[in-house]
Amino acid sequence: MKSTERKFYKIGDVAEILNIPASTLRFWEKKFSLLRPKRTNTNMRYYTLDDIERIRMIYYLVKERGLTLKAAEEQVVQNRKGVSRRREVIERLKQVDEELKRMLAALDAIAKANR
């Protein structure tokens, strides 16, 4: 963990980092027993990096793989490392795909300029 990373993140920060509405995070908190951010005396949520990783896994299973909320929770509980690895691999493949598309577009622009 980098020294510049914070230990706790507010719900708005997490929503922005993951590009997920805060309302979705609140809903998932009610539905997933494994998602329980710390709360202050004023009931403000504070998420850890582990919470954020769990949310990433939930997002992958529910939004990308199309699992039900119950099935997603079972997957995370039964095979957390496997789900995390698959999510990381897919995320990396998406990054590679985007980079290849940028390179192809640059090559196309060079080819057009040389005509």
DSSP file with accessible surface (Angstrom, degrees, kcal/mol):
  #  RESIDUE AA STRUCTURE BP1 BP2  ACC     N-H-->O    O-->H-N    N-H-->O    O-->H-N    TCO  KAPPA ALPHA  PHI   PSI    X-CA   Y-CA   Z-CA
    1    1 A M              0   0  157      0, 0.0     2,-0.1     0, 0.0     0, 0.0   0.000 360.0 360.0 360.0 132.6    0.0    0.0    0.0
    2    2 A K    >   -     0   0  145      1,-0.1     3,-1.2     4,-0.1     0, 0.0  -0.420 360.0-125.9 -69.4 149.0    1.3    3.4   -0.9
    3    3 A S  T 3  S+     0   0  124      1,-0.3    -1,-0.1    -2,-0.1     0, 0.0   0.727 109.5  61.0 -69.0 -19.5    1.9    5.8    1.9
    4    4 A T  T 3  S+     0   0  120      2,-0.1    -1,-0.3     0, 0.0     2,-0.2   0.615  83.8  98.3 -81.9 -13.9   -0.3    8.4    0.1
    5    5 A E  S <  S-     0   0   76     -3,-1.2     2,-0.1     1,-0.1     3,-0.0  -0.541  74.6-125.9 -75.3 143.1   -3.3    6.1    0.2
    6    6 A R        -     0   0  117     -2,-0.2    43,-0.1     1,-0.1     3,-0.1  -0.426   2.6-137.5 -82.5 162.1   -5.8    6.7    2.9
    7    7 A K  S    S+     0   0  149      1,-0.2    42,-0.4    -2,-0.1     2,-0.4   0.783  88.0  34.1 -87.1 -29.9   -7.0    4.1    5.3
    8    8 A F        -     0   0   88     40,-0.1     2,-0.4    41,-0.1    40,-0.2  -0.970  64.5-165.3-132.1 145.5  -10.7    5.1    5.1
    9    9 A Y  E     -A   47   0A  20     38,-2.3    38,-3.4    -2,-0.4     2,-0.1  -0.987  20.5-125.6-129.6 138.5  -12.9    6.5    2.4
   10   10 A K  E  >  -A   46   0A  98     -2,-0.4     4,-2.3    36,-0.2     3,-0.4  -0.365  34.9-104.2 -75.9 162.4  -16.3    8.2    2.6
   11   11 A I  H  > S+     0   0   31     34,-0.5     4,-2.8     1,-0.3     5,-0.2   0.870 121.5  53.4 -58.9 -38.2  -19.1    6.8    0.5
   12   12 A G  H  > S+     0   0   41      1,-0.2     4,-2.1     2,-0.2    -1,-0.3   0.889 108.6  50.2 -64.3 -37.5  -18.9    9.7   -2.0
   13   13 A D  H  > S+     0   0   47     -3,-0.4     4,-2.8     2,-0.2    -2,-0.2   0.924 112.1  46.9 -64.8 -44.8  -15.2    9.0   -2.5
   14   14 A V  H  X S+     0   0    0     -4,-2.3     4,-2.6     2,-0.2     5,-0.2   0.920 110.5  52.6 -64.6 -42.5  -15.9    5.2   -3.1
   15   15 A A  H  X>S+     0   0   14     -4,-2.8     5,-1.9    -5,-0.2     4,-1.0   0.915 113.3  44.5 -59.9 -41.3  -18.7    6.0   -5.5
   16   16 A E  H  <5S+     0   0  162     -4,-2.1     3,-0.3     2,-0.2    -2,-0.2   0.923 112.5  50.9 -70.1 -43.6  -16.4    8.3   -7.5
   17   17 A I  H  <5S+     0   0   83     -4,-2.8    -2,-0.2     1,-0.2    -1,-0.2   0.915 122.2  31.9 -59.3 -44.9  -13.4    5.9   -7.4
   18   18 A L  H  <5S-     0   0   28     -4,-2.6    -1,-0.2    -5,-0.2    -2,-0.2   0.471 103.5-125.2 -95.1  -4.2  -15.6    3.0   -8.7
   19   19 A N  T  <5 +     0   0  147     -4,-1.0    -3,-0.2    -3,-0.3    -4,-0.1   0.931  67.1 131.9  56.9  47.2  -18.0    5.0  -10.8
   20   20 A I      < -     0   0    9     -5,-1.9    -1,-0.2    -6,-0.2    -2,-0.2  -0.990  64.5-104.8-126.5 137.0  -21.0    3.5   -9.0
   21   21 A P    >>  -     0   0   76      0, 0.0     4,-1.6     0, 0.0     3,-0.7  -0.311  23.6-127.3 -60.9 143.3  -23.8    5.6   -7.5
   22   22 A A  H 3> S+     0   0   27      1,-0.2     4,-2.5     2,-0.2     5,-0.2   0.856 110.8  61.7 -59.1 -32.2  -23.7    6.0   -3.8
   23   23 A S  H 3> S+     0   0   68      1,-0.2     4,-2.4     2,-0.2    -1,-0.2   0.876 101.4  51.7 -63.8 -35.4  -27.3    4.7   -3.7
   24   24 A T  H <> S+     0   0   28     -3,-0.7     4,-3.0     2,-0.2     5,-0.2   0.913 108.7  51.0 -65.9 -41.3  -26.1    1.4   -5.2
   25   25 A L  H  X S+     0   0    0     -4,-1.6     4,-2.1     2,-0.2    -2,-0.2   0.922 111.1  47.6 -62.5 -42.6  -23.5    1.2   -2.5
   26   26 A R  H  X S+     0   0   95     -4,-2.5     4,-1.3     2,-0.2    -1,-0.2   0.915 113.2  48.9 -64.4 -40.7  -26.1    1.8    0.3
   27   27 A F  H >X S+     0   0   94     -4,-2.4     4,-1.5     1,-0.2     3,-0.5   0.942 111.5  48.3 -63.8 -48.0  -28.4   -0.8   -1.3
   28   28 A W  H 3X S+     0   0    6     -4,-3.0     4,-2.7     1,-0.2    -1,-0.2   0.857 104.7  60.7 -62.7 -33.3  -25.6   -3.4   -1.6
   29   29 A E  H 3< S+     0   0   14     -4,-2.1    -1,-0.2     1,-0.2    -2,-0.2   0.884 107.3  45.7 -60.6 -35.9  -24.7   -2.8    2.0
   30   30 A K  H << S+     0   0  165     -4,-1.3    -1,-0.2    -3,-0.5    -2,-0.2   0.824 118.9  41.6 -72.8 -33.6  -28.2   -3.9    3.0
   31   31 A K  H  < S+     0   0  112     -4,-1.5     2,-0.6     1,-0.1    -2,-0.2   0.726 106.8  62.4 -90.2 -25.2  -28.1   -6.9    0.8
   32   32 A F    ><  -     0   0    0     -4,-2.7     3,-1.5     3,-0.2    -1,-0.1  -0.908  57.3-164.3-110.7 116.4  -24.5   -8.2    1.3
   33   33 A S  T 3  S+     0   0   80     -2,-0.6    -1,-0.1     1,-0.3    -4,-0.0   0.755  91.2  61.7 -67.3 -22.5  -23.6   -9.4    4.8
   34   34 A L  T 3  S+     0   0   32      1,-0.2     2,-0.8    20,-0.0    -1,-0.3   0.539  90.4  75.5 -82.5  -3.7  -19.9   -9.2    3.8
   35   35 A L    <   +     0   0    0     -3,-1.5    -3,-0.2    -7,-0.2    -1,-0.2  -0.840  53.4 141.9-112.4  95.8  -20.1   -5.5    3.1
   36   36 A R        -     0   0  136     -2,-0.8     3,-0.1    -6,-0.0    15,-0.0  -0.756  30.8-162.2-135.5  86.6  -20.2   -3.6    6.4
   37   37 A P        -     0   0   10      0, 0.0    10,-0.2     0, 0.0     2,-0.0  -0.309  32.8 -96.6 -66.2 155.4  -18.2   -0.4    6.3
   38   38 A K  E     -B   46   0A 121      8,-1.7     8,-2.9     7,-0.1     2,-0.4  -0.352  41.5-150.6 -66.8 153.2  -17.2    1.2    9.6
   39   39 A R  E     -B   45   0A  93      6,-0.2     6,-0.2    -3,-0.1     2,-0.1  -0.976   3.8-136.1-130.2 146.1  -19.5    3.9   10.9
   40   40 A T    >   -     0   0   50      4,-1.8     3,-2.1    -2,-0.4     6,-0.0  -0.299  41.4 -92.8 -85.9 178.1  -18.9    6.9   13.1
   41   41 A N  T 3  S+     0   0  178      1,-0.3    -1,-0.1     2,-0.1    -2,-0.0   0.779 130.4  54.9 -62.4 -25.8  -21.1    8.0   16.0
   42   42 A T  T 3  S-     0   0  115      2,-0.1    -1,-0.3     1,-0.0    -2,-0.0   0.252 121.9-110.0 -92.0  12.2  -22.9   10.2   13.5
   43   43 A N    <   +     0   0  102     -3,-2.1     2,-0.3     1,-0.2    -2,-0.1   0.654  64.5 154.4  71.3  19.1  -23.5    7.2   11.3
   44   44 A M        -     0   0   79      1,-0.1    -4,-1.8   -34,-0.0     2,-0.3  -0.641  42.3-124.0 -79.0 134.4  -21.1    8.3    8.5
   45   45 A R  E     - B   0  39A  46     -2,-0.3   -34,-0.5    -6,-0.2     2,-0.4  -0.606  23.6-170.3 -81.1 139.6  -19.8    5.3    6.5
   46   46 A Y  E     -AB  10  38A  63     -8,-2.9    -8,-1.7    -2,-0.3     2,-0.3  -0.976   8.8-157.9-131.2 116.5  -16.0    4.8    6.2
   47   47 A Y  E     -A    9   0A   0    -38,-3.4   -38,-2.3    -2,-0.4     2,-0.2  -0.733   3.7-148.0 -95.6 142.1  -14.8    2.2    3.7
   48   48 A T     >  -     0   0   29     -2,-0.3     4,-2.2   -40,-0.2     5,-0.2  -0.484  35.3-100.6 -94.6 172.6  -11.4    0.4    3.9
   49   49 A L  H  > S+     0   0   57    -42,-0.4     4,-2.3     1,-0.2     5,-0.1   0.860 126.2  55.4 -62.2 -33.8   -9.4   -0.8    0.9
   50   50 A D  H  > S+     0   0   99      2,-0.2     4,-2.3     1,-0.2    -1,-0.2   0.906 106.1  50.8 -64.3 -41.0  -10.7   -4.3    1.7
   51   51 A D  H  > S+     0   0   11      2,-0.2     4,-2.4     1,-0.2    -2,-0.2   0.922 109.4  50.9 -60.2 -42.7  -14.3   -3.0    1.5
   52   52 A I  H  X S+     0   0    5     -4,-2.2     4,-2.4     1,-0.2    -2,-0.2   0.909 109.0  50.6 -64.0 -40.4  -13.5   -1.4   -1.9
   53   53 A E  H  X S+     0   0   32     -4,-2.3     4,-2.1     2,-0.2    -1,-0.2   0.914 109.4  51.1 -63.8 -40.6  -12.1   -4.6   -3.2
   54   54 A R  H  X S+     0   0   47     -4,-2.3     4,-2.6     1,-0.2    -2,-0.2   0.912 109.3  50.8 -62.2 -40.5  -15.2   -6.5   -2.1
   55   55 A I  H  X S+     0   0    0     -4,-2.4     4,-3.1     1,-0.2    -2,-0.2   0.912 107.8  53.0 -63.8 -40.4  -17.4   -3.9   -3.9
   56   56 A R  H  X S+     0   0   90     -4,-2.4     4,-2.4     1,-0.2    -1,-0.2   0.911 110.6  47.3 -60.1 -42.5  -15.3   -4.4   -7.0
   57   57 A M  H  X S+     0   0    0     -4,-2.1     4,-2.6     2,-0.2    -2,-0.2   0.918 112.4  49.1 -64.6 -44.1  -15.9   -8.2   -6.8
   58   58 A I  H  X S+     0   0    0     -4,-2.6     4,-3.0     2,-0.2     5,-0.4   0.933 111.3  49.8 -61.3 -45.7  -19.6   -7.6   -6.2
   59   59 A Y  H  X>S+     0   0   86     -4,-3.1     4,-2.3     1,-0.2     5,-1.1   0.932 111.2  49.3 -58.2 -47.4  -19.8   -5.2   -9.2
   60   60 A Y  I  X>S+     0   0    9     -4,-2.4     5,-2.0    -5,-0.2     4,-0.8   0.937 116.2  42.0 -57.5 -47.8  -18.0   -7.7  -11.4
   61   61 A L  I  <5S+     0   0    0     -4,-2.6     6,-2.7     3,-0.2    -2,-0.2   0.900 125.3  32.7 -70.0 -40.8  -20.3  -10.6  -10.4
   62   62 A V  I  <5S+     0   0   24     -4,-3.0     4,-0.3     4,-0.2    -3,-0.2   0.942 129.7  29.1 -83.6 -50.7  -23.6   -8.6  -10.5
   63   63 A K  I  <5S+     0   0  119     -4,-2.3    -3,-0.2    -5,-0.4    -2,-0.1   0.841 131.9  29.2 -84.4 -35.8  -23.1   -6.1  -13.3
   64   64 A E  I  <<S+     0   0   76     -5,-1.1    -3,-0.2    -4,-0.8    -4,-0.1   0.846 130.7  31.9 -96.1 -38.8  -20.6   -7.9  -15.6
   65   65 A R  S   <S-     0   0  115     -5,-2.0    -3,-0.2    -6,-0.2    -4,-0.2   0.608  99.2-129.2 -93.7 -15.5  -21.4  -11.6  -15.1
   66   66 A G        +     0   0   59     -4,-0.3    -4,-0.2    -6,-0.3    -3,-0.1   0.707  48.0 158.3  79.5  21.3  -25.1  -11.1  -14.4
   67   67 A L        -     0   0   36     -6,-2.7    -1,-0.2     1,-0.1    -2,-0.1  -0.401  44.9-107.6 -74.3 155.4  -25.4  -13.0  -11.2
   68   68 A T     >  -     0   0   91      1,-0.1     4,-2.6    -2,-0.1     5,-0.2  -0.330  34.2-106.0 -71.8 164.7  -28.1  -12.5   -8.7
   69   69 A L  H  > S+     0   0   46      1,-0.2     4,-2.3     2,-0.2     5,-0.2   0.920 121.6  48.6 -60.3 -42.2  -27.2  -10.7   -5.4
   70   70 A K  H  > S+     0   0  148      1,-0.2     4,-2.3     2,-0.2    -1,-0.2   0.932 112.4  47.3 -64.6 -45.3  -27.5  -14.0   -3.5
   71   71 A A  H  > S+     0   0   28      1,-0.2     4,-2.4     2,-0.2    -1,-0.2   0.892 110.7  53.3 -64.5 -37.5  -25.4  -15.9   -6.0
   72   72 A A  H  X S+     0   0    0     -4,-2.6     4,-2.3     2,-0.2    -1,-0.2   0.925 109.1  48.2 -63.7 -43.9  -22.8  -13.1   -6.0
   73   73 A E  H  X S+     0   0   36     -4,-2.3     4,-2.7     1,-0.2     5,-0.2   0.928 110.6  51.4 -64.0 -42.2  -22.4  -13.2   -2.2
   74   74 A E  H  X S+     0   0   89     -4,-2.3     4,-2.9     1,-0.2     5,-0.3   0.917 109.8  50.5 -59.4 -42.7  -22.1  -17.0   -2.3
   75   75 A Q  H  X S+     0   0   57     -4,-2.4     4,-2.5     2,-0.2     8,-0.2   0.921 112.0  46.4 -61.2 -45.5  -19.3  -16.7   -4.9
   76   76 A V  H  < S+     0   0    5     -4,-2.3     4,-0.5     2,-0.2    -2,-0.2   0.921 116.3  45.0 -65.7 -41.2  -17.4  -14.1   -2.8
   77   77 A V  H  < S+     0   0  101     -4,-2.7     3,-0.4    -5,-0.2    -2,-0.2   0.934 121.3  37.4 -68.0 -45.0  -17.8  -16.1    0.4
   78   78 A Q  H  < S+     0   0  146     -4,-2.9    -2,-0.2    -5,-0.2    -1,-0.2   0.816 135.9  14.8 -78.6 -32.8  -16.9  -19.5   -1.2
   79   79 A N     X  +     0   0   66     -4,-2.5     4,-2.6    -5,-0.3     5,-0.3  -0.302  68.5 152.0-142.9  54.7  -14.2  -18.4   -3.6
   80   80 A R  H  > S+     0   0   91     -4,-0.5     4,-2.6    -3,-0.4     5,-0.2   0.906  78.1  47.2 -58.4 -45.6  -13.0  -14.9   -2.8
   81   81 A K  H  > S+     0   0  159      1,-0.2     4,-2.6     2,-0.2    -1,-0.2   0.915 113.1  49.0 -65.4 -40.3   -9.5  -15.4   -4.2
   82   82 A G  H  > S+     0   0    8      2,-0.2     4,-2.5     1,-0.2    -2,-0.2   0.923 113.3  46.3 -64.2 -44.6  -10.8  -16.9   -7.4
   83   83 A V  H  X S+     0   0    0     -4,-2.6     4,-2.7    -8,-0.2     5,-0.2   0.930 113.1  50.2 -63.6 -43.6  -13.3  -14.2   -8.0
   84   84 A S  H  X S+     0   0   19     -4,-2.6     4,-2.6    -5,-0.3    -2,-0.2   0.925 111.5  47.8 -62.5 -44.4  -10.7  -11.5   -7.2
   85   85 A R  H  X S+     0   0  146     -4,-2.6     4,-2.7     2,-0.2    -1,-0.2   0.927 112.3  48.8 -63.0 -45.1   -8.2  -13.0   -9.6
   86   86 A R  H  X S+     0   0   94     -4,-2.5     4,-2.6     2,-0.2     5,-0.2   0.924 112.2  48.9 -61.0 -43.5  -10.8  -13.3  -12.4
   87   87 A R  H  X S+     0   0   27     -4,-2.7     4,-2.6     1,-0.2    -2,-0.2   0.933 112.3  48.3 -62.1 -43.7  -11.9   -9.8  -11.9
   88   88 A E  H  X S+     0   0   97     -4,-2.6     4,-2.5    -5,-0.2    -2,-0.2   0.912 111.8  49.3 -63.8 -41.8   -8.3   -8.5  -12.0
   89   89 A V  H  X S+     0   0   86     -4,-2.7     4,-2.7     2,-0.2    -2,-0.2   0.936 112.5  47.3 -63.8 -45.2   -7.6  -10.5  -15.1
   90   90 A I  H  X S+     0   0   53     -4,-2.6     4,-2.3     2,-0.2    -2,-0.2   0.920 111.9  50.7 -63.9 -41.3  -10.7   -9.2  -16.9
   91   91 A E  H  X S+     0   0   76     -4,-2.6     4,-1.9    -5,-0.2    -1,-0.2   0.925 111.6  47.9 -62.0 -42.9   -9.8   -5.6  -15.8
   92   92 A R  H  X S+     0   0  142     -4,-2.5     4,-2.5     2,-0.2    -2,-0.2   0.911 109.8  52.4 -64.9 -41.9   -6.3   -6.0  -17.1
   93   93 A L  H  X S+     0   0  108     -4,-2.7     4,-2.7     1,-0.2    -1,-0.2   0.894 107.7  52.3 -62.2 -37.6   -7.6   -7.4  -20.4
   94   94 A K  H  X S+     0   0   86     -4,-2.3     4,-2.4     2,-0.2    -1,-0.2   0.904 109.3  49.7 -63.7 -40.1   -9.9   -4.4  -20.8
   95   95 A Q  H  X S+     0   0   93     -4,-1.9     4,-2.4     2,-0.2    -2,-0.2   0.919 111.5  48.2 -64.6 -42.6   -6.9   -2.1  -20.3
   96   96 A V  H  X S+     0   0   55     -4,-2.5     4,-2.8     2,-0.2    -2,-0.2   0.921 110.5  52.1 -62.9 -43.3   -4.9   -4.0  -22.9
   97   97 A D  H  X S+     0   0   72     -4,-2.7     4,-2.4     1,-0.2    -2,-0.2   0.929 110.4  47.8 -58.8 -46.0   -7.8   -3.8  -25.3
   98   98 A E  H  X S+     0   0   90     -4,-2.4     4,-2.3     2,-0.2    -1,-0.2   0.907 111.8  50.0 -62.8 -41.7   -8.1   -0.1  -24.8
   99   99 A E  H  X S+     0   0   89     -4,-2.4     4,-2.5     2,-0.2    -2,-0.2   0.922 110.4  49.8 -64.3 -42.1   -4.4    0.4  -25.3
  100  100 A L  H  X S+     0   0  100     -4,-2.8     4,-2.6     1,-0.2    -2,-0.2   0.904 109.8  51.5 -63.4 -39.2   -4.5   -1.7  -28.5
  101  101 A K  H  X S+     0   0  111     -4,-2.4     4,-2.4     2,-0.2    -1,-0.2   0.906 110.1  49.3 -63.6 -40.9   -7.4    0.4  -29.8
  102  102 A R  H  X S+     0   0  137     -4,-2.3     4,-2.3     2,-0.2    -2,-0.2   0.917 112.1  48.4 -63.9 -41.1   -5.4    3.6  -29.1
  103  103 A M  H  X S+     0   0   99     -4,-2.5     4,-2.6     2,-0.2    -2,-0.2   0.913 111.3  49.8 -65.6 -42.2   -2.4    2.2  -30.9
  104  104 A L  H  X S+     0   0  103     -4,-2.6     4,-2.6     2,-0.2    -2,-0.2   0.917 110.4  50.1 -63.0 -42.1   -4.5    1.1  -33.9
  105  105 A A  H  X S+     0   0   57     -4,-2.4     4,-2.3     2,-0.2    -1,-0.2   0.907 110.8  49.8 -63.6 -39.7   -6.1    4.6  -34.1
  106  106 A A  H  X S+     0   0   52     -4,-2.3     4,-2.3     2,-0.2    -2,-0.2   0.918 111.1  49.0 -65.5 -41.9   -2.6    6.2  -34.0
  107  107 A L  H  X S+     0   0  111     -4,-2.6     4,-2.7     2,-0.2    -2,-0.2   0.899 110.5  51.0 -63.7 -40.9   -1.4    3.8  -36.8
  108  108 A D  H  X S+     0   0   84     -4,-2.6     4,-2.5     2,-0.2    -2,-0.2   0.915 109.6  50.4 -61.6 -42.3   -4.5    4.7  -38.9
  109  109 A A  H  X S+     0   0   60     -4,-2.3     4,-2.0     2,-0.2    -2,-0.2   0.914 111.6  47.8 -63.8 -39.6   -3.8    8.4  -38.4
  110  110 A I  H  X S+     0   0   97     -4,-2.3     4,-1.7     2,-0.2    -2,-0.2   0.925 111.6  50.5 -65.9 -43.6   -0.2    8.0  -39.5
  111  111 A A  H  < S+     0   0   43     -4,-2.7     4,-0.4     1,-0.2    -2,-0.2   0.911 111.4  48.0 -62.0 -41.6   -1.3    5.9  -42.5
  112  112 A K  H >< S+     0   0  142     -4,-2.5     3,-0.9     1,-0.2    -1,-0.2   0.876 110.2  52.3 -66.4 -37.2   -3.8    8.6  -43.5
  113  113 A A  H 3< S+     0   0   81     -4,-2.0    -1,-0.2     1,-0.2    -2,-0.2   0.818 107.9  52.1 -69.6 -28.2   -1.2   11.3  -43.1
  114  114 A N  T 3<        0   0  131     -4,-1.7    -1,-0.2    -5,-0.1    -2,-0.2   0.441 360.0 360.0 -88.2  -0.6    1.2    9.5  -45.4
  115  115 A R    <         0   0  226     -3,-0.9    -3,-0.1    -4,-0.4    -4,-0.0  -0.328 360.0 360.0 -79.6 360.0   -1.2    9.1  -48.3
